[in-house]
């Protein structure tokens, strides 16, 4: 399993979404993308579902982390 890490902090929309979707293009089944974020990417979630990915968002204090994986369903 490989992890692709992206630091999207300090970027203005839509750049974080564009960078995450680009990273997903090379994602194998057991791989994941972990993105550091400034905010929760609500507009990204429907696109991830449409493309067959699942995600977890952990937003505590000033540390926001989005983890995206290919859905096994």
Backbone bond lengths (Angstrom), bond angles and torsions (degrees), N, CA, C in turn:
res aa  C-N    CA-C-N  psi(-1)  N-CA   C-N-CA  omega(-1)  CA-C   N-CA-C  phi
1 X - - - 1.444 - - 1.527 109.14 -
2 X 1.308 115.74 129.00 1.461 121.55 178.15 1.527 109.51 -109.15
3 X 1.319 115.12 149.17 1.456 121.15 177.04 1.519 109.01 -119.34
4 X 1.328 115.32 124.89 1.456 121.43 175.09 1.521 106.50 -98.78
5 X 1.326 117.62 120.89 1.458 121.55 -178.90 1.523 109.98 -105.23
6 X 1.337 114.77 135.16 1.461 121.34 -179.57 1.523 108.00 -129.89
7 X 1.309 117.04 132.41 1.453 121.31 175.33 1.527 107.97 -103.08
8 X 1.337 116.09 101.98 1.457 121.71 -178.80 1.528 112.72 -98.67
9 X 1.299 117.17 9.31 1.465 120.07 -179.67 1.528 110.51 -67.60
10 X 1.316 114.80 138.02 1.458 120.23 178.39 1.516 114.70 85.87
11 X 1.318 118.17 -3.00 1.464 121.11 -179.94 1.526 110.32 -93.83
12 X 1.320 116.24 146.23 1.460 121.86 178.39 1.527 110.16 -92.12
13 X 1.346 117.12 146.35 1.472 120.25 176.01 1.525 109.26 -58.17
14 X 1.307 117.34 144.28 1.461 129.38 6.95 1.528 114.20 -96.20
15 X 1.340 118.01 12.03 1.465 121.24 -173.97 1.531 114.32 -53.90
16 X 1.350 120.57 -43.68 1.474 118.41 178.11 1.533 112.84 -59.32
17 X 1.324 116.30 -42.19 1.466 120.61 179.75 1.531 110.60 -65.35
18 X 1.309 116.95 -43.36 1.467 121.50 179.27 1.527 110.45 -60.52
19 X 1.316 117.45 -44.25 1.470 121.38 -178.73 1.530 111.45 -66.48
20 X 1.328 117.62 -39.41 1.465 120.66 178.86 1.518 110.32 -66.20
21 X 1.329 117.55 -47.56 1.465 120.53 -179.82 1.529 111.42 -62.41
22 X 1.312 118.09 -36.18 1.467 121.14 176.86 1.523 110.84 -65.07
23 X 1.318 117.52 -40.94 1.469 121.24 179.78 1.518 111.51 -66.66
24 X 1.318 117.88 -30.25 1.463 120.84 -179.32 1.518 112.45 -69.04
25 X 1.316 117.09 -21.22 1.457 121.10 -179.12 1.522 113.43 -59.55
26 X 1.304 118.14 -30.86 1.455 121.53 -178.93 1.513 113.73 -105.20
27 X 1.328 117.04 16.77 1.461 121.23 -174.50 1.528 111.29 -82.83
28 X 1.337 116.94 124.91 1.462 121.69 174.01 1.527 108.69 -83.77
29 X 1.321 116.40 171.68 1.466 121.61 -173.49 1.522 113.45 -56.57
30 X 1.308 119.09 -42.33 1.464 120.81 -177.08 1.529 113.84 -94.07
31 X 1.319 117.47 3.28 1.456 121.32 -178.89 1.521 111.16 -85.41
32 X 1.333 116.03 167.83 1.458 120.10 177.19 1.521 109.58 -146.18
33 X 1.329 114.42 154.98 1.458 122.03 173.09 1.517 106.67 -108.96
34 X 1.329 116.95 127.97 1.460 122.48 176.79 1.523 106.58 -117.29
35 X 1.349 115.29 117.56 1.460 120.71 -176.72 1.520 110.77 -117.06
36 X 1.322 115.75 128.61 1.460 121.36 171.88 1.527 107.09 -82.52
37 X 1.334 116.07 131.25 1.459 120.81 -172.08 1.523 111.17 -128.99
38 X 1.337 115.54 158.78 1.460 121.93 172.93 1.526 111.65 -90.54
39 X 1.331 115.92 -20.45 1.463 121.58 -175.80 1.524 109.16 -155.88
40 X 1.309 116.20 166.53 1.468 120.32 177.86 1.529 109.67 -75.87
41 X 1.341 118.00 130.41 1.468 122.12 -174.87 1.537 112.18 -90.02
42 X 1.323 117.20 69.51 1.466 121.87 -176.13 1.527 113.34 -55.28
43 X 1.314 118.09 -37.98 1.467 120.64 -177.99 1.522 112.74 -71.73
44 X 1.311 117.59 -16.99 1.467 121.66 179.66 1.523 112.01 -78.72
45 X 1.320 118.18 -30.18 1.468 121.67 -172.84 1.533 114.27 -58.21
46 X 1.338 120.11 -46.66 1.471 118.40 178.16 1.529 112.89 -61.24
47 X 1.327 116.37 -35.74 1.473 119.71 178.85 1.526 110.95 -68.17
48 X 1.321 117.91 -38.46 1.469 121.09 176.59 1.522 110.27 -63.31
49 X 1.313 117.68 -44.23 1.474 121.28 177.69 1.517 110.87 -60.02
50 X 1.327 115.75 -45.98 1.470 120.47 -178.78 1.529 111.52 -59.99
51 X 1.314 116.53 -33.94 1.465 121.47 -178.32 1.525 113.37 -90.39
52 X 1.342 117.48 -0.07 1.465 120.63 175.15 1.519 115.24 86.30
53 X 1.336 117.40 32.13 1.459 121.44 178.82 1.525 110.44 -113.70
54 X 1.321 115.81 153.69 1.457 122.01 171.14 1.524 107.53 -111.89
55 X 1.309 116.33 161.79 1.457 119.35 -178.57 1.514 110.98 -147.93
56 X 1.318 113.94 159.37 1.461 123.08 172.01 1.521 106.19 -131.62
57 X 1.322 116.21 135.41 1.460 120.38 177.91 1.508 108.02 -122.37
58 X 1.321 115.67 126.01 1.453 121.49 178.82 1.521 107.21 -117.54
59 X 1.334 115.55 111.28 1.450 119.93 -177.96 1.511 111.59 -121.00
60 X 1.315 116.00 89.32 1.466 121.43 178.79 1.517 109.19 -120.77
61 X 1.319 115.76 133.86 1.463 121.96 179.31 1.529 109.94 54.93
62 X 1.313 118.01 -123.37 1.460 121.69 178.74 1.520 112.30 -105.82
63 X 1.326 116.86 10.18 1.465 120.91 -178.78 1.520 109.12 -107.16
64 X 1.324 116.42 106.40 1.456 122.02 178.37 1.523 108.75 -111.34
65 X 1.334 115.97 123.50 1.462 120.40 -176.97 1.528 108.96 -128.89
66 X 1.317 116.23 127.02 1.458 123.09 175.68 1.517 107.62 -110.41
67 X 1.349 116.40 125.68 1.452 122.22 177.10 1.521 108.40 -115.38
68 X 1.318 117.18 125.90 1.464 122.72 -176.05 1.519 108.92 -120.56
69 X 1.355 115.00 133.29 1.469 121.77 178.03 1.533 109.33 -133.76
70 X 1.310 115.47 155.92 1.467 119.67 175.12 1.522 107.73 -72.83
71 X 1.309 116.33 132.61 1.466 121.51 -179.05 1.525 109.75 -67.88
72 X 1.320 116.35 138.70 1.469 120.68 178.54 1.518 111.49 -90.88
73 X 1.336 117.45 -7.89 1.481 121.89 -179.13 1.506 110.71 -80.42
